[in-house]
Amino acid sequence: MNVLVINQFASAPAYNTGAGERHYYLASHLSEKGYNFTIISGGVNHLFIKKPETKKLFNEEIIRGGRFIWVRLKEYNPESFVGRTFSWFEFLFKLFLLPIRKTNSPDIVIVSSMSLWPVIYAALIRRRYHIPLVLEIRDIWPLTPIEVGGFSKNNPFIILFRLLERYAYHKADSIIAVMPGFREHLKSVIKEAKPVYWIPNAIESGLNNEAPDNIEPIHENPKFIIAYTGAIGFSNAMEYFIKAAELLKSFPNIEFLIVGDGPAKSSLKEMARELPNVIFKNKIPKSDIAKLLKQVDAGFISWKNIRIYNYGVSANKYNDYMLAGIPIISASNLAVDPVVAGNCGIQVPAEDERNIAEAILKLYFMDPVERKRIGKNGYNYVIAHNTYLEIAKQYSECIEGTIQKFKNRPGFA
């Protein structure tokens, strides 16, 4: 079974992005079933700590279960919308320069967002090989820039992206979504019925065992540490975390740790400039996150109170915290919050620093044995539902089911 994946932001653990490793691990786990993945990705990615070698236009790297084809791209400013947009078009243009033999005569082609532009190339592959196309939605565009970025619905780029979205949904034979409520969004865009598979983001269960021992301790003297690890974007509403730290500054043994980078980091640091209970650390490799989380008492995650989250979320941070076995505070208005599903923490309203502070105090004063029990619930949940071993089974069902349905269509030859 030859699977062609086109994902401009796909990565591998060697490049320490902490994101984009979904197809790398799926290739590894599905290799035992005879799957062979070809993953086409961009050689430049603002999430890379280390970059793959891209001396040639197309650069092959063998992995377990298949290979990467890294496309050489120009560097861009990750905070520049124009820079990112140019990179999307550059990646799309260079796909059409890829020698067709390098695609390994695929049995199915998968396009994983962001971005959706490669669907144009995938539609050509679909027609050439007469194979099905699966669209994987990890970020809903153009709804995300409208609601998170404040773009007008009448912005020419948004209108273009809306047309692209409809085209992509129309061309797809099946859709994978990491959000549990994506079907409702799909119905609002196209009238056609499409098979939708909910396959959430996942984590490699062995990361705990691979965590290095050389991580510098956060403190010599133990404190109650609540940590946020991950991208620091405007959608994460982390200003309310800082406001909660302001409310709890009279508790010297409670410390707020923020690990990561992103466009909102500088404004958060300015907010916390005079708060002694807030610590910022730069982004660290994914393998180091597991070790760091063993030193904290709770994890934190938050979202803005906007309509897009009605469809749900599937952030990797949930999986990181659950695998570490720590209780989680989730500041969200999600109808289906992973913390509630896993019975592994406290959900509080989004954008509400007082409820965040109260939840932190609740965990702070809780019997450590009870905190450990709650964290254990999360660990059990992620092992049962959200490891790559588990979602590989769902991926296999989607791939084989889509191929079978494609072949059973009237007129198939």
C-alpha positions as CSV (number, residue, x, y, z in Angstrom):
1,M,0.0,0.0,0.0
2,N,1.7,3.1,-1.2
3,V,0.5,6.3,0.6
4,L,1.4,9.7,-0.7
5,V,1.1,12.4,1.9
6,I,1.5,16.1,1.0
7,N,2.0,18.2,4.1
8,Q,4.1,21.3,3.9
9,F,4.6,21.4,7.6
10,A,5.3,17.7,8.2
11,S,8.4,17.0,10.3
12,A,10.4,14.3,12.1
13,P,11.7,14.1,15.7
14,A,15.2,14.8,14.4
15,Y,14.2,18.4,13.6
16,N,12.6,19.0,17.1
17,T,9.6,20.9,16.0
18,G,7.3,19.4,18.6
19,A,4.6,19.5,15.9
20,G,4.1,18.0,12.5
21,E,5.3,14.6,13.4
22,R,1.9,12.9,12.9
23,H,2.7,11.2,9.5
24,Y,6.2,10.3,10.5
25,Y,4.9,8.2,13.4
26,L,2.0,6.9,11.4
27,A,4.4,5.6,8.7
28,S,6.4,3.9,11.4
29,H,3.4,2.1,13.0
30,L,1.7,1.2,9.7
31,S,4.9,-0.2,8.2
32,E,4.1,-3.5,9.9
33,K,0.9,-3.7,7.9
34,G,2.7,-3.2,4.6
35,Y,2.1,0.5,4.2
36,N,4.8,2.6,2.5
37,F,4.6,6.3,3.0
38,T,6.0,9.0,0.8
39,I,5.8,12.3,2.7
40,I,6.3,15.5,0.7
41,S,7.2,18.4,3.0
42,G,8.8,21.8,3.0
43,G,12.5,22.0,3.8
44,V,11.8,25.4,5.6
45,N,9.5,25.5,8.5
46,H,9.3,28.2,11.2
47,L,8.8,25.4,13.8
48,F,12.1,23.7,13.0
49,I,14.9,23.9,15.6
50,K,17.2,21.9,13.2
51,K,16.6,21.9,9.4
52,P,16.7,19.0,7.0
53,E,19.3,19.0,4.3
54,T,18.0,20.6,1.1
55,K,21.0,21.0,-1.2
56,K,18.8,19.8,-4.1
57,L,15.4,20.9,-5.1
58,F,13.9,17.6,-3.9
59,N,15.8,15.7,-1.1
60,E,15.0,12.2,0.0
61,E,15.4,10.9,3.5
62,I,14.6,7.3,4.4
63,I,12.5,6.7,7.6
64,R,10.9,3.6,9.0
65,G,7.9,2.9,6.9
66,G,8.8,5.1,3.9
67,R,10.6,8.3,3.2
68,F,10.5,12.1,3.3
69,I,10.9,14.3,0.2
70,W,12.0,17.7,1.4
71,V,11.3,20.5,-1.0
72,R,13.8,23.3,-0.9
73,L,12.1,26.6,0.0
74,K,13.1,30.1,0.7
75,E,13.3,31.4,4.3
76,Y,10.4,33.5,5.5
77,N,9.4,35.6,8.5
78,P,6.9,33.4,10.5
79,E,5.1,36.5,11.8
80,S,4.6,37.8,8.3
81,F,1.3,36.8,6.6
82,V,2.8,37.8,3.2
83,G,5.9,35.7,3.9
84,R,3.9,32.6,4.9
85,T,1.5,33.1,1.9
86,F,4.5,33.3,-0.5
87,S,5.9,30.1,1.0
88,W,2.6,28.3,0.4
89,F,2.6,29.3,-3.3
90,E,6.3,28.4,-3.7
91,F,5.6,24.9,-2.3
92,L,2.6,24.4,-4.6
93,F,4.6,25.6,-7.7
94,K,7.5,23.3,-6.9
95,L,5.2,20.3,-6.5
96,F,4.5,20.5,-10.2
97,L,8.2,20.2,-10.8
98,L,8.5,17.0,-8.9
99,P,9.3,14.1,-11.3
100,I,6.2,11.9,-11.3
101,R,8.2,8.7,-10.7
102,K,9.2,10.0,-7.3
103,T,5.5,9.6,-6.1
104,N,5.9,5.8,-6.2
105,S,2.7,5.1,-8.0
106,P,0.5,5.8,-5.0
107,D,-2.7,3.9,-4.1
108,I,-4.1,7.0,-2.3
109,V,-3.1,10.6,-1.8
110,I,-3.5,12.6,1.4
111,V,-3.3,16.3,1.7
112,S,-2.9,17.6,5.2
113,S,-3.5,21.2,6.1
114,M,-2.2,23.8,6.7
115,S,-2.2,24.8,3.8
116,L,-4.9,23.6,1.4
117,W,-3.2,24.8,-1.8
118,P,-1.5,21.4,-2.5
119,V,-5.1,20.0,-3.2
120,I,-4.6,21.5,-6.7
121,Y,-1.6,19.2,-7.3
122,A,-3.3,16.3,-5.5
123,A,-6.3,16.5,-7.8
124,L,-3.9,16.0,-10.7
125,I,-2.3,13.0,-9.0
126,R,-5.9,11.6,-8.3
127,R,-6.8,11.9,-12.0
128,R,-3.4,10.5,-13.3
129,Y,-3.4,7.4,-11.1
130,H,-7.2,7.1,-10.7
131,I,-6.9,7.0,-7.0
132,P,-8.9,8.5,-4.1
133,L,-7.9,11.8,-2.4
134,V,-8.2,12.2,1.4
135,L,-8.2,15.7,2.9
136,E,-6.9,16.0,6.4
137,I,-8.1,19.2,8.2
138,R,-6.0,20.2,11.2
139,D,-6.8,23.9,10.9
140,I,-10.0,25.4,9.5
141,W,-9.3,28.0,6.9
142,P,-10.4,30.7,6.2
143,L,-12.4,30.6,9.5
144,T,-9.2,30.7,11.5
145,P,-7.8,34.0,10.2
146,I,-11.3,35.6,10.3
147,E,-12.0,34.7,14.0
148,V,-8.5,34.6,15.4
149,G,-6.7,37.1,13.1
150,G,-9.5,39.6,12.7
151,F,-9.5,39.5,8.9
152,S,-12.6,40.8,7.2
153,K,-14.8,38.3,5.3
154,N,-14.5,40.6,2.3
155,N,-10.7,40.6,2.3
156,P,-9.6,39.4,-1.2
157,F,-7.3,36.7,0.4
158,I,-10.2,35.4,2.5
159,I,-12.5,35.3,-0.5
160,L,-9.8,33.3,-2.4
161,F,-9.3,31.0,0.5
162,R,-13.0,30.4,0.8
163,L,-13.1,29.4,-2.9
164,L,-10.1,27.1,-2.3
165,E,-11.9,25.5,0.8
166,R,-15.0,24.7,-1.3
167,Y,-12.8,23.2,-4.1
168,A,-10.8,21.1,-1.6
169,Y,-13.9,19.7,0.1
170,H,-15.5,19.0,-3.3
171,K,-12.5,17.1,-4.6
172,A,-12.0,15.0,-1.5
173,D,-13.3,11.4,-1.4
174,S,-13.0,11.4,2.4
175,I,-12.0,13.9,5.1
176,I,-10.0,13.4,8.2
177,A,-10.6,16.0,10.9
178,V,-8.8,16.4,14.3
179,M,-11.8,18.4,15.6
180,P,-14.8,16.2,16.8
181,G,-17.4,18.7,15.5
182,F,-16.0,19.3,12.0
183,R,-19.0,17.7,10.3
184,E,-21.1,20.8,11.3
185,H,-18.6,23.1,9.6
186,L,-18.5,21.0,6.5
187,K,-22.3,21.2,6.2
188,S,-22.1,25.0,6.3
189,V,-19.7,25.0,3.3
190,I,-20.9,22.4,0.8
191,K,-24.1,20.4,0.4
192,E,-22.4,17.2,-0.7
193,A,-22.2,14.4,1.8
194,K,-18.6,13.3,2.5
195,P,-17.3,10.6,4.8
196,V,-15.7,12.3,7.8
197,Y,-13.3,10.5,10.1
198,W,-12.5,12.1,13.4
199,I,-8.9,11.2,14.2
200,P,-7.4,13.4,16.9
201,N,-3.8,14.5,17.3
202,A,-1.7,11.9,19.2
203,I,1.5,11.3,21.0
204,E,4.2,8.7,21.0
205,S,3.9,6.8,24.2
206,G,7.6,6.1,24.4
207,L,8.5,9.8,24.8
208,N,8.5,9.4,28.6
209,N,11.1,6.6,28.4
210,E,13.2,8.7,25.9
211,A,13.2,11.8,28.0
212,P,16.8,12.9,28.7
213,D,18.2,13.2,32.2
214,N,20.2,16.3,31.5
215,I,17.4,18.9,31.8
216,E,18.3,21.7,34.1
217,P,16.0,21.6,37.3
218,I,13.5,24.5,37.3
219,H,14.2,25.1,41.0
220,E,16.5,23.9,43.7
221,N,13.7,24.5,46.2
222,P,10.4,22.8,45.4
223,K,7.4,25.0,44.5
224,F,4.0,24.4,43.1
225,I,4.5,25.0,39.4
226,I,1.7,25.3,36.8
227,A,3.1,25.1,33.3
228,Y,2.1,26.1,29.8
229,T,4.2,24.5,27.1
230,G,3.7,25.2,23.4
231,A,3.2,27.9,20.8
232,I,2.4,31.3,22.2
233,G,-0.2,32.6,19.8
234,F,-3.0,35.1,20.0
235,S,-5.6,32.2,19.9
236,N,-4.1,30.8,23.2
237,A,-5.5,33.7,25.3
238,M,-2.5,33.5,27.6
239,E,-3.0,37.0,28.9
240,Y,-5.5,35.6,31.3
241,F,-2.9,33.2,32.6
242,I,-0.7,36.3,33.4
243,K,-3.7,38.0,35.0
244,A,-4.3,35.0,37.2
245,A,-0.6,35.2,38.2
246,E,-1.2,38.8,39.2
247,L,-4.2,37.7,41.4
248,L,-2.0,35.0,43.1
249,K,1.2,36.9,43.6
250,S,0.6,36.8,47.3
251,F,1.2,33.0,47.2
252,P,5.0,32.8,46.9
253,N,5.1,29.0,46.5
254,I,2.9,29.1,43.4
255,E,4.9,29.7,40.2
256,F,3.7,30.2,36.6
257,L,6.0,28.7,33.9
258,I,5.6,29.5,30.2
259,V,7.7,27.4,27.8
260,G,7.7,28.2,24.1
261,D,7.8,30.9,21.5
262,G,5.3,32.8,19.3
263,P,4.0,36.1,18.2
264,A,2.2,36.9,21.5
265,K,5.3,36.2,23.7
266,S,6.7,39.7,23.8
267,S,3.4,41.2,24.9
268,L,3.0,38.6,27.6
269,K,6.5,39.3,28.9
270,E,5.7,42.9,29.1
271,M,2.5,42.2,31.1
272,A,4.5,40.0,33.5
273,R,7.5,42.3,33.8
274,E,7.0,43.1,37.5
275,L,5.6,39.7,38.5
276,P,8.1,37.6,40.4
277,N,5.9,34.4,40.1
278,V,6.1,34.2,36.3
279,I,9.0,32.5,34.5
280,F,9.5,32.3,30.7
281,K,11.7,29.8,29.0
282,N,12.4,29.5,25.3
283,K,11.1,26.6,23.1
284,I,12.8,23.3,23.8
285,P,12.9,20.1,21.8
286,K,9.9,17.8,22.1
287,S,12.0,15.1,23.7
288,D,12.8,17.5,26.5
289,I,9.2,18.5,27.2
290,A,8.5,15.1,28.8
291,K,11.3,15.5,31.2
292,L,10.4,19.1,32.1
293,L,6.8,18.2,32.7
294,K,7.9,15.6,35.3
295,Q,9.1,18.6,37.4
296,V,5.8,20.5,37.4
297,D,2.6,20.0,39.4
298,A,-0.1,20.9,36.8
299,G,-0.5,21.8,33.1
300,F,-2.4,24.8,31.7
301,I,-4.1,25.3,28.4
302,S,-6.5,28.0,27.2
303,W,-8.5,29.2,24.2
304,K,-10.2,32.4,23.2
305,N,-14.0,32.6,23.5
306,I,-14.7,32.5,19.7
307,R,-17.1,30.5,17.5
308,I,-14.4,28.4,15.8
309,Y,-13.9,26.4,18.9
310,N,-17.5,25.2,18.8
311,Y,-16.1,22.5,16.5
312,G,-13.6,21.4,19.1
313,V,-9.9,21.3,19.4
314,S,-7.1,18.6,19.5
315,A,-4.0,20.4,20.7
316,N,-0.8,18.4,21.3
317,K,-0.5,20.0,24.7
318,Y,-3.3,18.0,26.1
319,N,-1.5,14.8,25.1
320,D,1.8,16.1,26.5
321,Y,0.3,16.8,29.9
322,M,-1.7,13.6,30.0
323,L,1.3,11.5,29.2
324,A,3.2,13.3,32.0
325,G,0.5,12.3,34.4
326,I,-0.2,15.8,35.7
327,P,-3.7,17.4,36.3
328,I,-4.7,20.0,33.8
329,I,-6.6,23.3,34.0
330,S,-8.3,24.0,30.7
331,A,-9.8,27.5,30.2
332,S,-12.2,27.0,27.4
333,N,-15.8,27.1,26.4
334,L,-15.5,23.8,24.5
335,A,-18.6,21.6,24.5
336,V,-16.3,18.5,24.5
337,D,-13.1,19.4,26.4
338,P,-10.5,16.7,26.5
339,V,-9.9,17.4,30.2
340,V,-13.5,16.6,30.9
341,A,-13.4,13.6,28.6
342,G,-10.3,12.2,30.4
343,N,-11.5,13.3,33.9
344,C,-8.1,14.6,34.4
345,G,-8.4,18.2,35.7
346,I,-10.6,21.2,35.8
347,Q,-12.4,23.1,33.0
348,V,-13.1,26.8,33.7
349,P,-14.7,29.4,31.4
350,A,-12.5,31.0,28.7
351,E,-11.0,34.4,29.2
352,D,-11.7,34.4,33.0
353,E,-8.6,35.0,35.2
354,R,-10.6,34.7,38.5
355,N,-11.8,31.2,37.7
356,I,-8.3,30.3,36.5
357,A,-6.9,31.5,39.8
358,E,-9.5,29.6,41.8
359,A,-8.8,26.4,39.9
360,I,-5.0,26.8,40.6
361,L,-5.7,27.3,44.3
362,K,-7.9,24.2,44.3
363,L,-5.1,22.1,42.9
364,Y,-2.6,23.8,45.2
365,F,-4.5,23.0,48.4
366,M,-5.5,19.5,47.2
367,D,-4.0,16.4,48.8
368,P,-1.0,15.4,46.6
369,V,-2.3,11.9,46.5
370,E,-5.6,13.2,44.9
371,R,-3.6,15.3,42.4
372,K,-1.7,12.2,41.4
373,R,-4.9,10.2,41.0
374,I,-6.3,12.9,38.7
375,G,-3.1,13.0,36.7
376,K,-3.2,9.2,36.4
377,N,-6.7,9.5,34.8
378,G,-5.2,11.6,32.1
379,Y,-2.4,9.1,31.5
380,N,-4.8,6.2,31.2
381,Y,-6.9,8.2,28.8
382,V,-4.2,9.2,26.4
383,I,-2.7,5.7,26.4
384,A,-6.2,4.3,25.6
385,H,-7.2,6.8,22.9
386,N,-4.5,9.2,21.7
387,T,-1.3,7.4,21.0
388,Y,0.0,7.0,17.5
389,L,-0.4,3.2,17.9
390,E,-4.1,3.8,18.5
391,I,-4.8,6.3,15.8
392,A,-2.8,4.3,13.3
393,K,-5.6,1.8,13.4
394,Q,-8.1,4.5,12.6
395,Y,-6.0,5.8,9.8
396,S,-5.8,2.3,8.3
397,E,-9.6,2.0,8.5
398,C,-9.9,5.3,6.7
399,I,-7.4,4.5,4.0
400,E,-8.8,1.1,3.2
401,G,-12.4,2.1,3.5
402,T,-11.8,5.1,1.2
403,I,-10.1,3.0,-1.4
404,Q,-12.8,0.3,-1.3
405,K,-15.6,2.9,-1.7
406,F,-13.7,4.5,-4.5
407,K,-13.4,1.3,-6.4
408,N,-17.0,0.4,-5.8
409,R,-18.2,3.6,-7.5
410,P,-20.4,3.2,-10.6
411,G,-18.2,3.3,-13.7
412,F,-15.0,2.5,-11.9
413,A,-12.6,0.7,-14.2
